[in-house]
Amino acid sequence: MLELEVEKHRPGGAGGGDAAPQADTGASTAALHKIQAQLEGEVTARARAEKEVGELKGKLEKQKAELEAAAGKAQGSSEAKDEIKKLQKELHERDKAVGLSKQALKAAEEDATTAKNHLERQVLGLEQEASRVKQEGSTQLQEIRGKIKKHGRKVLQDLANLRASQQAVKAATAELQVGITPAMKEFYQPLKKHLAKYEKVNSGWAEKYKKEVAERKRLHNLVLELKGNIRVFLRVRPSLPHETGEGVENAVFFPDERPDLEENTIAIYDEAKGTEKIFEWDATFGSTSKQEEVFQEVEALVTSVLDGYNVCIFAYGQTGSGKTYTMEGSDTEKGINPRTLERVFELIGEKSRDYSYTLEFTVLEIYNEDIKDLLDPKAGKKCEVRQGPEGNFVQDLKLFEVKNFEEVNKLWSDAKKNRTTFSNNINEHSSRSHLVISLYVRGTNLASGVQSFGKLHLVDLAGSERLSRTNATGDRLKEAQNINKSLSALGDCVQSLVSKSKHVPFRNSKLTYLLQDSLGGESKALMFVCASPCTSDSPETLCSLNFASRVRNVELGPATKRKGGGDAMAEHKLAEKAREADTHRDAARRASEQTKGLQEQNRALEQEALAAKAEAEQLRAELRARAAQPQPQPPAVQEVQEVQEVQEV
């Protein structure tokens, strides 16, 4: 019955096309379905209760008949009487339960009736609300249709005017293009000739400039070789992933970032003083430099050990500045050490028809002023630096004869396991000792019998550091003090060499005493100063750069080969080179002056070319502005947009 009443009160199809009435009618229908489902559940529960009451009545009647039959059979028996009384009692209790069930069923019927009346009142309210919403929607729709009908003709007229304006703009643009093309050709023809002339002149000067720079570099290297200066290369590492926040701004600038800087010069900002300082080096490598690029600059120097020269390359800088990466590298990016040793064996193979070589390999570290043999780390082994006929050496240091690079690589892998490294506040894997890889090369010319002996030292110095930054204590504090002491002794030796003092305190440290052959003259030496780019490290970076700048002024004298046996027919060539040193120095100075003049001329030409290009760009901008003047929109466009918005609503 309720379902029929609900169907009877549902809204009809009239106005069903309106969006707002449809939505409200759908909501009302959903509510009615929910009410119907609740009522059907209550009717089902009521039928189930009536069925249970009927079943109970049937069971009671059956039990009553059984009792009467039993009473007839058992008259006169006391036991039967007791059983009858018991059954009568149970029957009374069940009658009582049936009465309670009837009362509960009656109460449920009353509740269902109350709920039905309440739901019918809700249905009536929803139907009234749906009717009101439908009426309002119909009214709004009529208003919108009236507006559209009222403004329709005006909109169509505005659209026609807009199309006519568009056609006029297109025609004007085409006419402007036809009229301006000859003028543009007339203007661009002399401009192209002018630019071609400047490009040709500029190309010639640029080529001359490159040649002069290359010649200047060649003469500069020759002068350095004759004077015996320690060459100093600068390498700045990139910023690390954990270096974020304040203090990681770039403090070191290269010529590609600052056009006012000359080649192989850098500028560093001193945050403490708020000033800038300029340094010049023999070569510079920025944060994007590759290991192969670095090795190309040192390849000729390190491989001269096969000719009988003493060669030393050492890396200096604060903790975490990239020294170990520069010297050792990684598994994928090999550093100077493995590339140098591999290249030595490649050259030996190329010279095998004319020369025979014997090579001995050692690896040691200087830790807390004690020398440790990393290839034979026996407890209690005492290694000391001694002087011999072939220069300074380490007594009781085990030397391994090597035939190829694979043998060297295996020995180096064993040595790395014994090196001393710990972490501190600056570097997670800080080298706490000076590492020295040495290769002793004895060569024999198979034709003349001339023998040569050269030593190659590859040194990874421990990082210089301020104790206030590392927060070192205990053993780490002792390590840092010994590191700074040995580096200070190295600085004293450099200062004495710069001032050409008669006494150089090499014996003040085992590090300087071991490297006396490489720093004391008749050898080739190169220093890598490694630095951090961050402003927070600028005090340490400035200290490193100032020290490296003093090292660059050290003159060791011309390097000499160590020979023995056979004829030495080329001994006088070195003396001739020494006599020509002044001539080459003057040539280098003149080349430097010419280069500066070429640079100034090149800058002037570049300024003129830039001015011509700027004029051309300005003319292009004017032509584009004239061809693309904005057209006013018809006044009805805004009204069209408003009508469209109303339609969307």
C-alpha positions in Angstrom: 0.0 0.0 0.0 2.8 2.4 0.9 4.6 1.7 -2.4 1.4 2.6 -4.4 1.1 5.8 -2.4 4.8 6.7 -3.2 4.2 6.0 -6.9 1.1 8.2 -6.8 3.0 11.2 -5.4 6.0 11.0 -7.7 6.4 14.2 -10.0 5.3 13.8 -13.6 7.2 14.4 -16.8 6.2 18.0 -17.3 9.3 20.2 -17.1 11.6 17.2 -16.9 14.1 18.8 -19.2 15.1 21.5 -16.6 18.3 20.6 -14.9 17.5 22.0 -11.4 14.1 20.3 -11.0 15.4 17.1 -12.3 18.1 17.1 -9.6 15.6 17.8 -6.8 13.1 15.1 -8.0 15.9 12.6 -8.2 16.8 13.4 -4.5 13.2 13.0 -3.5 12.9 9.7 -5.3 16.0 8.4 -3.6 14.6 9.4 -0.2 11.2 7.6 -0.9 13.1 4.5 -2.0 14.9 4.5 1.3 11.7 4.9 3.3 10.1 2.1 1.3 13.0 -0.2 2.1 12.7 0.6 5.8 8.9 -0.2 5.8 9.4 -3.4 3.9 11.9 -4.5 6.5 9.5 -3.8 9.3 6.6 -5.7 7.5 9.0 -8.7 7.0 9.9 -8.7 10.7 6.2 -8.6 11.6 5.3 -11.5 9.4 8.3 -13.5 10.8 7.0 -12.8 14.4 3.4 -13.9 13.5 4.8 -17.1 12.0 6.8 -17.8 15.2 3.6 -17.2 17.3 1.6 -19.7 15.2 4.3 -22.3 15.5 4.3 -21.9 19.3 0.5 -22.3 19.4 0.7 -25.5 17.3 3.4 -26.9 19.6 1.3 -26.1 22.7 -1.9 -27.7 21.3 0.1 -30.8 20.4 1.7 -31.0 23.9 -1.8 -30.5 25.5 -3.2 -33.4 23.5 -0.3 -35.5 24.6 -0.9 -34.6 28.2 -4.6 -35.5 28.0 -3.8 -38.8 26.4 -1.2 -39.5 29.1 -3.7 -38.5 31.8 -6.3 -41.0 30.5 -3.8 -43.8 30.4 -2.3 -43.1 33.8 -5.3 -42.4 36.0 -4.8 -43.8 39.5 -1.0 -43.7 39.2 0.7 -41.2 41.5 3.7 -41.0 39.2 1.5 -40.2 36.3 -0.2 -37.5 38.3 3.2 -35.9 39.1 4.1 -36.0 35.4 0.8 -34.4 34.5 1.3 -31.6 37.0 4.8 -31.1 35.6 3.5 -30.9 32.1 0.7 -28.6 33.1 3.2 -26.3 34.7 5.3 -26.2 31.5 2.2 -25.6 29.5 1.3 -22.7 31.8 4.8 -21.2 31.4 4.6 -21.5 27.6 1.2 -19.9 27.6 2.7 -17.0 29.5 5.6 -16.8 27.0 3.1 -16.7 24.1 1.2 -13.8 25.8 4.5 -11.9 26.2 5.2 -12.5 22.5 1.8 -11.2 21.5 2.4 -8.1 23.6 5.8 -7.5 21.9 4.2 -8.1 18.5 1.5 -5.5 19.3 4.1 -3.0 20.4 6.1 -3.6 17.2 2.9 -3.0 15.1 2.3 0.3 16.9 6.0 1.4 16.3 5.7 0.5 12.6 2.5 2.5 12.3 4.2 5.5 14.0 7.3 5.2 11.7 5.0 4.9 8.6 3.1 8.1 9.6 6.4 9.9 10.2 7.8 8.8 6.8 4.7 9.8 5.0 5.0 13.3 6.4 8.6 13.4 5.2 7.6 12.3 1.7 5.0 15.0 1.6 7.6 17.7 2.6 10.0 16.5 0.0 7.4 16.6 -2.7 6.5 20.2 -1.7 10.2 21.2 -1.8 10.7 19.5 -5.2 7.7 21.4 -6.6 9.1 24.8 -5.3 12.6 24.1 -6.7 11.1 23.1 -10.1 9.1 26.4 -10.2 12.2 28.5 -9.4 14.2 26.7 -12.1 11.5 27.3 -14.7 11.4 31.0 -13.8 15.3 31.3 -14.1 15.3 29.5 -17.4 12.6 31.8 -18.8 14.6 34.8 -17.7 17.8 33.5 -19.4 15.9 32.7 -22.6 14.5 36.2 -22.6 18.0 37.7 -22.3 19.4 35.6 -25.1 16.5 36.5 -27.4 16.8 40.2 -26.5 20.6 40.4 -27.2 20.8 37.8 -30.0 20.6 40.2 -32.9 23.1 42.6 -31.3 25.6 39.8 -30.7 25.3 38.6 -34.3 25.9 42.2 -35.6 29.0 42.5 -33.3 30.4 39.2 -34.6 29.9 40.4 -38.2 31.8 43.6 -37.3 34.6 41.6 -35.6 35.0 39.5 -38.8 35.1 42.6 -40.9 37.8 44.1 -38.7 39.8 40.9 -38.8 39.8 41.0 -42.6 40.8 44.6 -42.6 43.8 43.9 -40.3 44.9 41.0 -42.6 44.7 43.3 -45.6 46.7 46.0 -43.9 49.3 43.6 -42.8 49.7 42.2 -46.3 50.0 45.7 -47.6 52.6 46.6 -45.0 54.7 43.6 -45.8 54.6 44.4 -49.5 55.7 48.0 -48.8 58.3 47.2 -46.2 60.1 44.3 -47.9 62.1 46.5 -50.3 63.1 48.8 -47.5 64.3 45.9 -45.4 66.3 44.6 -48.3 67.8 48.0 -48.8 68.7 48.3 -45.1 70.0 44.7 -44.6 72.3 44.6 -47.7 74.9 47.1 -46.4 74.4 45.9 -42.9 75.3 42.3 -43.9 78.4 43.6 -45.8 79.4 45.6 -42.7 79.0 42.6 -40.4 80.8 40.3 -42.8 83.7 42.8 -42.8 83.9 42.9 -39.0 83.6 39.1 -38.7 86.4 38.6 -41.2 88.6 41.1 -39.4 87.7 39.7 -36.0 88.4 36.1 -37.2 91.9 37.1 -38.3 92.7 38.8 -35.0 91.2 35.8 -33.1 93.4 33.4 -35.0 96.4 35.5 -34.3 95.5 35.8 -30.7 95.2 32.0 -30.3 98.6 31.6 -31.9 100.2 34.2 -29.7 98.7 32.6 -26.6 100.0 29.2 -27.6 103.5 30.6 -28.3 103.4 32.5 -25.0 102.6 29.4 -23.1 105.4 27.4 -24.9 107.9 30.1 -24.0 106.6 30.4 -20.5 107.0 26.6 -19.9 110.5 26.7 -21.4 111.5 29.5 -19.1 110.1 27.6 -16.1 112.0 24.5 -17.2 115.3 26.4 -17.5 114.8 28.3 -14.2 113.6 25.1 -12.5 110.5 26.7 -10.9 108.0 24.4 -9.1 104.9 24.5 -11.2 101.7 25.1 -9.4 98.3 24.0 -10.7 95.0 25.0 -9.0 92.0 22.7 -8.8 88.7 23.7 -7.3 86.3 20.9 -6.4 82.5 21.2 -7.0 80.1 21.8 -4.2 79.1 18.5 -2.4 75.5 17.3 -1.9 75.5 18.0 1.9 76.8 21.5 1.4 73.5 23.5 1.5 72.3 26.6 3.2 74.3 29.6 4.4 78.0 29.7 3.6 78.0 27.6 0.4 78.0 30.5 -2.0 80.7 30.5 -4.6 83.9 32.3 -3.4 86.3 31.4 -6.3 85.9 32.8 -9.8 87.5 31.8 -13.1 88.0 33.7 -16.3 84.9 32.0 -17.9 82.8 33.5 -15.1 84.7 36.9 -15.0 85.7 38.3 -18.4 88.0 40.8 -16.6 90.3 37.9 -15.4 93.2 36.8 -17.6 94.0 33.2 -18.5 95.1 31.0 -15.6 94.1 33.6 -13.0 91.4 33.3 -10.4 89.7 35.7 -8.0 88.7 34.7 -4.5 86.5 36.7 -2.2 87.7 37.1 1.4 84.4 37.2 3.4 86.2 38.2 6.6 87.7 41.3 5.1 85.2 41.9 2.4 87.9 42.2 -0.2 88.9 40.3 -3.3 92.4 38.8 -4.2 93.8 37.8 -7.6 96.1 34.8 -8.0 97.9 33.5 -11.1 98.8 29.9 -11.7 100.5 27.7 -14.3 97.2 26.0 -15.0 93.7 26.1 -13.5 91.0 23.5 -13.3 87.4 24.4 -12.3 84.7 22.4 -10.7 83.7 20.8 -14.0 87.2 19.6 -15.0 87.7 15.9 -15.8 90.5 13.6 -14.6 91.7 13.1 -18.2 91.9 16.8 -18.7 94.1 17.2 -15.6 96.4 14.3 -16.5 97.0 15.8 -20.0 98.7 18.7 -18.4 101.1 16.6 -16.3 101.7 13.7 -18.6 104.9 15.1 -20.2 106.4 15.9 -16.7 105.8 12.6 -15.0 106.9 10.4 -17.8 110.3 12.2 -18.0 111.4 9.9 -15.1 112.2 7.4 -17.9 114.8 9.9 -19.2 116.6 9.9 -15.8 115.0 12.9 -14.1 113.7 13.1 -10.5 110.1 14.0 -10.6 107.7 14.9 -7.7 104.0 15.7 -7.8 102.3 16.5 -4.5 98.7 17.6 -3.7 98.2 20.3 -1.0 95.1 21.7 0.6 92.7 21.7 3.5 90.9 18.6 4.6 88.1 17.7 2.2 89.4 19.9 -0.7 89.7 17.0 -3.2 93.4 16.0 -2.9 92.9 12.3 -2.7 90.4 12.4 -5.5 92.9 14.3 -7.7 95.8 11.9 -7.0 93.9 8.5 -6.7 90.5 9.2 -8.3 87.8 6.6 -8.2 86.9 3.3 -9.8 85.3 5.0 -12.8 87.5 8.2 -12.8 91.1 7.3 -12.3 93.4 10.0 -10.9 97.0 11.0 -11.5 98.6 8.1 -9.7 97.1 5.2 -11.7 97.2 7.1 -15.0 100.9 8.0 -14.5 102.0 4.5 -13.6 100.0 3.0 -16.5 101.5 5.5 -18.9 105.1 4.7 -17.7 104.6 1.1 -18.7 103.1 2.0 -22.0 106.2 4.2 -22.8 108.5 1.4 -21.7 106.8 -0.9 -24.2 107.2 1.7 -27.0 110.9 2.0 -26.2 111.6 -1.7 -25.7 113.7 -1.9 -28.9 116.2 0.7 -27.8 116.0 0.7 -24.0 115.7 -1.8 -21.1 114.3 -0.8 -17.8 114.1 -2.1 -14.2 111.4 -0.6 -12.0 111.0 -0.9 -8.2 107.8 0.2 -6.4 107.2 1.3 -2.8 104.4 2.8 -0.8 104.8 4.4 2.6 103.0 6.8 4.9 104.2 9.3 7.4 101.9 9.1 10.4 102.6 11.0 13.6 106.2 11.6 12.3 106.7 7.8 12.0 107.3 6.2 8.6 105.2 3.1 8.0 105.9 0.7 5.1 102.4 0.0 3.7 103.6 -3.0 1.7 105.3 -4.6 4.7 103.5 -3.3 7.8 105.4 -5.3 10.4 105.0 -4.3 14.1 108.0 -2.7 15.5 109.6 -2.1 12.1 111.7 1.1 12.3 112.1 3.1 9.0 114.4 6.1 8.9 115.4 8.5 6.1 119.1 8.2 5.1 121.4 9.8 2.5 123.1 7.7 -0.1 125.0 8.0 -3.4 121.7 8.1 -5.3 120.0 10.6 -3.0 117.8 10.3 0.1 116.2 6.9 0.7 114.3 5.1 3.5 116.2 2.4 5.3 114.6 -1.0 5.6 111.8 0.0 3.2 110.8 -3.0 1.1 111.1 -2.5 -2.6 109.1 -4.6 -5.1 110.4 -5.1 -8.6 107.4 -4.7 -11.0 107.1 -5.8 -14.7 103.7 -4.3 -15.6 100.9 -2.1 -14.4 98.8 -5.1 -13.2 101.5 -5.9 -10.6 101.6 -2.3 -9.5 97.8 -2.2 -9.2 97.8 -5.3 -7.0 100.5 -3.9 -4.7 98.6 -0.6 -4.4 95.4 -2.4 -3.5 97.3 -4.2 -0.6 98.8 -0.9 0.5 95.4 1.0 0.6 94.1 -1.5 3.2 96.9 -0.4 5.6 96.6 3.4 5.3 95.4 5.4 8.3 92.1 7.3 7.8 89.5 8.5 10.2 86.5 10.9 10.1 86.2 14.4 11.6 83.8 17.3 11.4 85.0 18.3 7.9 85.6 15.0 6.1 84.0 11.6 6.7 87.1 9.8 5.4 90.0 12.1 6.2 93.6 11.0 5.4 95.5 11.3 8.7 98.9 10.7 7.1 101.1 11.8 4.2 101.1 9.1 1.5 104.1 8.7 -0.7 104.1 6.4 -3.8 107.6 6.0 -5.2 108.8 4.4 -8.5 112.6 3.9 -9.0 113.5 3.6 -12.7 116.8 2.3 -13.9 117.2 2.4 -17.7 119.9 1.3 -20.1 120.4 2.4 -23.7 121.0 -0.9 -25.6 123.1 0.8 -28.3 125.4 3.1 -26.3 125.2 1.4 -22.8 124.3 4.8 -21.2 122.5 4.2 -17.9 119.9 6.5 -16.3 118.3 6.5 -12.9 115.1 8.5 -12.0 112.8 8.7 -9.1 109.1 9.4 -9.3 107.3 10.5 -6.1 103.5 10.9 -6.0 102.5 12.5 -2.7 99.1 12.9 -1.2 99.6 15.2 1.7 97.4 15.0 4.8 94.9 17.9 5.0 95.8 21.1 6.6 93.1 22.1 9.2 92.2 24.3 12.0 91.6 22.5 15.3 88.6 24.7 16.1 86.8 23.3 13.0 87.6 19.7 13.4 86.9 19.5 17.1 89.7 16.9 17.4 90.5 15.4 20.8 92.7 12.6 22.0 94.5 10.6 19.3 92.8 12.8 16.6 94.2 15.9 18.3 97.7 14.4 18.3 97.4 13.5 14.6 96.3 17.0 13.7 99.2 18.6 15.6 101.7 16.4 13.8 100.2 17.0 10.4 100.3 20.8 11.0 103.8 20.5 12.3 105.1 18.7 9.2 103.2 21.1 6.8 104.7 24.0 8.8 108.2 22.5 8.2 107.3 22.3 4.5 106.4 26.0 4.6 109.7 26.8 6.3 111.6 25.0 3.5 109.7 26.8 0.8 110.4 30.2 2.5 114.1 29.4 2.6 114.1 28.3 -1.0 112.3 31.5 -2.1 114.7 33.7 -0.2 117.6 31.5 -1.6 118.9 31.0 1.9 122.1 29.0 2.3 120.5 26.7 4.8 117.2 25.0 4.1 115.8 23.1 7.1 114.9 19.9 5.4 115.7 17.8 8.5 113.0 19.5 10.6 110.5 16.9 9.3 110.7 13.4 7.9 108.4 14.6 5.1 110.7 17.4 3.9 113.8 15.2 4.5 112.4 12.5 2.3 111.5 15.0 -0.5 114.8 16.8 -0.3 115.9 15.4 -3.7 112.7 16.7 -5.3 112.6 20.1 -3.6 116.3 20.8 -3.2 117.3 21.2 -6.9 118.1 19.4 -10.1 114.6 17.9 -10.2 111.1 18.6 -11.7 108.4 19.3 -9.2 104.7 20.1 -9.6 102.2 21.0 -6.9 98.4 20.7 -7.0 96.8 23.2 -4.6 93.2 21.9 -4.1 90.5 24.2 -2.8 86.9 24.3 -1.8 84.6 26.8 -3.6 82.4 27.7 -0.6 82.6 31.0 1.2 82.5 29.2 4.5 85.9 27.6 3.6 87.4 30.8 2.2 89.8 31.4 5.2 91.4 27.9 4.7 91.4 28.4 0.9 93.2 31.7 1.2 95.8 30.1 3.4 96.3 27.3 0.9 96.6 29.8 -2.1 99.0 32.1 -0.3 101.3 29.1 0.5 101.0 27.8 -3.1 101.8 31.3 -4.4 105.1 31.2 -2.4 105.9 27.7 -3.7 105.4 29.0 -7.3 108.3 31.4 -6.7 110.8 28.7 -5.8 113.6 28.3 -8.3 115.3 24.9 -8.2 117.6 25.4 -11.1 117.6 23.4 -14.4 116.7 19.8 -13.9 119.5 17.3 -14.8 119.6 13.7 -15.9 121.3 11.1 -13.7 123.5 9.1 -16.0 126.3 6.6 -15.6 128.5 4.4 -17.8 129.0 4.7 -21.7 129.3 7.9 -23.6 127.3 11.0 -22.6 127.4 12.8 -25.9 124.5 15.2 -25.1 125.8 16.7 -21.8 126.5 20.1 -23.3 123.0 20.6 -24.6 121.7 21.5 -21.1 124.4 24.1 -20.7 123.4 25.7 -24.1 119.8 25.8 -22.9 120.8 27.5 -19.7 122.7 30.2 -21.7 119.7 30.7 -23.8 117.4 31.2 -20.8 117.7 35.0 -20.8 116.9 35.2 -24.5 113.8 33.1 -24.1 112.7 35.1 -21.1 112.9 38.3 -23.1 110.9 36.6 -25.9 108.3 35.5 -23.5 108.0 39.1 -22.1 107.6 40.5 -25.6 105.0 37.9 -26.5 103.1 38.8 -23.3 103.0 42.4 -24.3 101.9 41.6 -27.8 99.2 39.3 -26.5 97.8 42.1 -24.3 97.7 44.4 -27.3 95.9 41.8 -29.3 93.4 41.4 -26.5 92.6 45.1 -26.4 92.2 45.2 -30.2 90.0 42.1 -30.1 87.8 43.7 -27.4 87.4 46.9 -29.4 86.3 44.9 -32.5 83.9 42.9 -30.4 82.3 46.1 -29.0 81.8 47.5 -32.6 80.3 44.2 -33.8 77.9 44.2 -30.8 76.9 47.8 -31.5 76.0 46.9 -35.1 74.0 43.9 -34.0 72.2 46.0 -31.5 71.2 48.5 -34.2 69.9 45.6 -36.4 67.9 44.2 -33.5 66.4 47.6 -32.7 65.3 48.0 -36.4 63.8 44.5 -36.3 61.8 45.4 -33.2 60.5 48.6 -34.7 59.3 46.7 -37.8 57.7 44.0 -35.8 55.9 46.7 -33.6 54.5 48.4 -36.7 53.3 45.2 -38.2 51.6 44.0 -35.1 49.8 47.1 -33.8 46.9 46.0 -31.6 43.3 46.5 -33.0 40.5 47.7 -30.7 37.9 45.1 -29.9 34.2 45.7 -30.7 32.1 46.9 -27.7 29.8 43.8 -27.8 32.6 41.3 -27.1 32.3 41.7 -23.3 28.5 41.4 -23.5 28.9 38.1 -25.5 31.2 36.8 -22.9 28.7 37.7 -20.1 25.9 35.9 -22.0 28.1 32.8 -22.5 28.9 32.8 -18.7 25.1 33.0 -17.9 24.5 30.1 -20.3 27.1 28.0 -18.6 25.6 28.7 -15.2 
